[in-house]
Amino acid sequence: MSLTNKIDFAVVFSVKNANPNGDPLNGNRPRTTLDGRGEISDVCLKRKIRNRLMDLGENVFVQSDDKNLDSYRSLKDRADACAAFKNEKDKEKAAAAACKQWFDVRAFGQVFAFKNAGGAKGEGVSIGVRGPVSIHPAISVDPIFVNEMQITKSVNSVTGDKKSSDTMGTKNTVDFGIYVTYGSINCQLAEKTGFSEKDAEQIKQCLITLFENDCSSARPDGSMEVLEVIWWRHNCPSGQYSSAKVHRSLEVRRKENVEIGSKIEDYEIIVHNLEGLTPEIISEL
């Protein structure tokens, strides 16, 4: 059954001594906005959700090289392996087959820009799917301080390497920050892709456990923590309020007696009331 009620959501999480999303154009330093606030791209957040979906046993089209659960090394190989998609000559039916096969396609959408996509005879026609789940970049509540640490490697990479074993490098981390991201699930697009109530619950579970199995040298286990997930379910397909107004009802701020936030307890999360729309708040995770 396709989704019948519009959903808005928000996730509040903390980052401590970690690099949540490095910027490859800036020496892989943590991403920041022009006013110094921390930023995590929507692409990065969707990658984490996809990884969690795979942990939950869902079939995902866009798999990363470091978390690949099948033998396919490219998107085209994975698409070609789905006979219902590859052999279908009608674009709409091919898109429907892709949505049925892969969770992330029916959730986030996908552009299949391959030759012979959907059975087209070499024309190179793209097949586009618009997904119902949209996610904003996560932005920190306050400007962040980026700590730059000088590091060395203790051994040469290969025998006879001309570089000495004390080659210098840098590691950048966010000292501390509270980040907030928002999202929505659109009923009209959910109907087109077949995104269901059950799928929405899977997305919710992924948000609650967003950083499980996500540790790395840049993000040690426990350095990123989901503090609260706010889940607004409207009573109609188009929504009682606009997503912008719903998202504005969440206020995350530093407590009045705190000059510089350095721990979770320095902040408060307030969900202002919207008449007729009571959110589900999952906290103390």
C-alpha positions in Angstrom: 0.0 0.0 0.0 1.4 3.4 -1.0 1.9 6.1 1.5 -1.3 8.0 2.2 -0.1 10.7 4.7 2.6 13.2 4.1 5.5 12.9 6.5 8.1 15.5 7.6 11.0 14.6 9.8 14.1 16.1 11.4 17.2 14.5 13.0 19.3 16.2 15.6 22.8 14.7 16.2 26.1 15.5 17.8 29.7 15.4 16.4 32.7 15.2 18.7 36.3 14.9 17.6 35.3 13.5 14.2 35.3 14.6 10.6 31.6 14.0 9.6 32.0 14.9 5.9 35.3 15.9 4.4 35.5 18.4 1.5 37.8 17.0 -1.2 38.4 20.5 -2.6 39.6 21.7 0.7 42.2 19.1 1.9 39.4 16.9 3.2 38.7 19.3 6.0 35.2 19.1 7.5 32.7 21.0 5.3 31.7 24.5 6.5 29.3 27.2 5.3 30.4 30.7 4.6 29.5 31.7 8.2 31.6 29.0 9.7 28.8 26.5 10.5 29.5 22.8 10.0 27.8 21.2 7.0 27.1 17.6 5.9 25.9 17.1 2.4 22.6 15.4 1.6 24.5 13.0 -0.6 26.5 11.9 2.5 23.4 11.4 4.6 21.7 9.4 1.8 24.8 7.2 1.7 24.5 6.5 5.4 20.8 5.7 5.0 21.5 3.3 2.1 24.1 1.5 4.2 21.6 1.1 7.0 19.0 -0.2 4.5 21.5 -2.8 3.4 22.1 -3.8 7.0 18.4 -4.2 7.3 18.4 -6.6 4.4 16.9 -4.2 1.8 18.0 -4.4 -1.9 19.9 -1.2 -2.8 20.9 0.0 -6.2 23.6 2.6 -5.4 26.1 0.6 -3.3 29.6 1.9 -2.4 32.8 0.0 -3.2 33.5 -0.4 0.5 30.1 -1.8 1.2 29.2 -3.9 -1.8 26.9 -6.8 -1.1 26.8 -8.3 -4.6 29.3 -9.1 -7.3 28.5 -6.1 -9.5 31.2 -3.4 -9.7 29.1 -0.7 -11.5 25.6 0.6 -11.6 25.2 -0.5 -15.2 26.2 -4.1 -14.3 23.6 -4.1 -11.5 20.9 -2.6 -13.7 21.6 -5.2 -16.5 21.3 -8.0 -14.0 17.7 -7.1 -13.4 15.9 -8.7 -16.4 12.6 -7.0 -15.6 14.3 -3.6 -16.0 16.7 -4.3 -18.8 14.2 -6.1 -21.1 11.4 -3.7 -20.7 11.0 -1.4 -23.7 8.4 0.9 -22.2 10.2 3.6 -20.1 7.4 3.9 -17.5 7.2 0.1 -17.0 11.0 0.0 -16.8 11.0 2.7 -14.1 8.3 0.8 -12.2 10.4 -2.4 -12.4 13.4 -0.5 -11.0 11.3 0.9 -8.1 10.1 -2.5 -7.3 13.6 -4.0 -7.4 15.6 -1.4 -5.4 14.5 0.4 -2.2 16.7 3.5 -2.8 15.3 4.0 -6.3 11.7 4.1 -5.1 12.8 6.3 -2.1 15.3 8.8 -3.5 14.8 8.4 -7.2 17.5 7.6 -9.8 18.6 8.6 -13.3 19.5 5.5 -15.4 21.7 7.2 -18.0 22.8 4.0 -19.8 22.6 2.9 -23.3 20.0 0.2 -23.7 18.4 1.3 -20.4 14.9 -0.1 -20.2 15.3 -2.0 -23.5 16.0 1.1 -25.7 17.8 0.0 -28.8 21.1 1.8 -28.5 19.5 5.3 -28.4 21.1 6.1 -25.1 17.7 7.3 -23.7 17.8 8.1 -20.0 15.1 6.9 -17.6 14.5 9.2 -14.7 12.7 8.4 -11.4 11.7 11.1 -9.0 11.7 9.8 -5.4 9.4 10.9 -2.6 12.1 11.2 0.1 14.0 14.4 0.1 16.7 15.3 2.6 18.4 18.6 3.4 22.1 19.0 4.2 22.8 19.0 7.9 23.9 22.3 9.3 25.4 22.9 12.8 23.6 25.1 15.3 26.7 27.2 16.0 29.9 27.8 14.1 32.3 24.9 14.5 36.0 24.9 15.4 38.1 22.6 13.2 41.1 21.1 14.9 44.1 20.3 12.6 46.4 17.6 13.9 49.8 16.8 12.5 50.3 13.0 12.1 53.2 10.8 10.8 53.3 7.3 9.4 55.7 4.9 11.3 56.6 2.7 8.3 57.3 3.1 4.6 54.6 2.0 2.3 56.9 -0.1 0.1 60.4 -1.4 0.3 62.9 1.1 -0.9 60.5 4.1 -0.6 62.5 7.3 -0.8 60.3 8.9 1.8 61.3 8.4 5.4 59.0 6.7 7.9 58.2 10.1 9.5 56.4 11.5 6.5 54.0 14.2 7.8 50.3 14.5 7.2 47.3 16.2 8.7 44.0 15.0 10.3 41.1 17.5 10.7 38.3 17.0 13.1 35.3 19.0 14.5 35.9 19.6 18.2 32.1 19.6 19.0 29.0 20.5 17.2 25.2 19.9 17.2 23.8 19.3 13.7 20.3 19.3 12.4 18.9 17.9 9.1 15.4 18.0 7.8 13.4 15.9 5.3 10.0 15.1 3.8 8.2 12.2 2.2 5.8 13.3 -0.6 2.6 11.2 -1.1 2.1 12.0 -4.8 5.6 10.8 -5.7 5.3 7.8 -3.3 2.3 6.7 -5.3 4.3 6.8 -8.5 7.2 4.8 -7.2 5.3 2.4 -4.9 6.9 3.8 -1.8 4.8 2.3 1.1 4.0 2.8 4.7 6.4 0.0 5.5 9.1 1.7 3.5 8.5 4.9 5.6 9.0 2.9 8.8 12.3 1.5 7.4 13.5 5.1 6.7 12.6 6.1 10.3 14.6 3.1 11.7 17.5 4.1 9.5 17.4 7.7 10.9 17.3 6.4 14.5 20.3 4.2 13.9 22.0 6.5 11.4 25.6 6.0 12.6 25.6 2.3 13.4 28.3 0.4 11.5 29.6 3.8 10.2 32.8 4.1 12.1 36.2 4.9 10.4 39.4 6.5 11.4 37.8 9.9 10.6 34.6 9.0 12.6 35.5 6.7 15.5 32.7 4.7 17.1 30.7 7.0 19.5 32.0 10.2 18.0 28.6 10.8 16.2 25.4 10.3 18.0 21.7 10.7 17.1 20.1 12.7 19.9 16.5 13.0 18.6 14.4 12.1 15.7 11.2 14.1 15.2 8.6 12.5 12.9 5.5 14.5 11.8 2.8 12.5 10.2 0.1 14.7 8.6 -3.6 13.6 8.4 -3.8 14.0 4.6 -1.7 13.4 1.5 -0.9 17.1 0.8 -0.1 17.9 4.5 -1.8 20.2 7.0 1.1 22.6 6.9 4.0 23.3 4.5 7.2 21.5 5.1 9.0 24.8 5.7 6.6 25.7 8.5 6.8 22.2 10.1 10.6 22.3 10.0 10.6 25.8 11.6 8.6 24.4 14.5 11.8 22.7 15.7 14.2 24.9 17.6 17.7 23.7 18.7 19.6 26.3 20.6 22.4 26.9 23.1 21.2 27.4 26.7 21.1 31.0 27.8 23.9 30.6 30.4 26.3 28.9 28.0 28.7 31.0 25.9 30.3 28.3 23.9 28.7 24.9 23.5 31.1 22.0 24.1 28.8 19.2 25.1 25.3 17.9 24.5 24.0 19.2 27.8 24.8 22.8 26.6 21.9 22.7 24.1 18.1 22.3 24.3 15.7 20.9 21.7 12.3 22.5 21.6 9.4 21.4 19.3 6.8 24.1 19.1 3.2 23.1 18.9 1.4 23.1 15.5 -2.4 22.8 16.0 -3.6 19.3 14.9 -0.1 18.0 14.1 1.6 16.2 17.0 4.9 14.7 16.2 6.4 11.4 17.3 9.6 12.3 19.2 12.2 9.5 19.5 14.8 10.7 22.1 17.3 9.3 24.6 18.5 6.8 21.9 
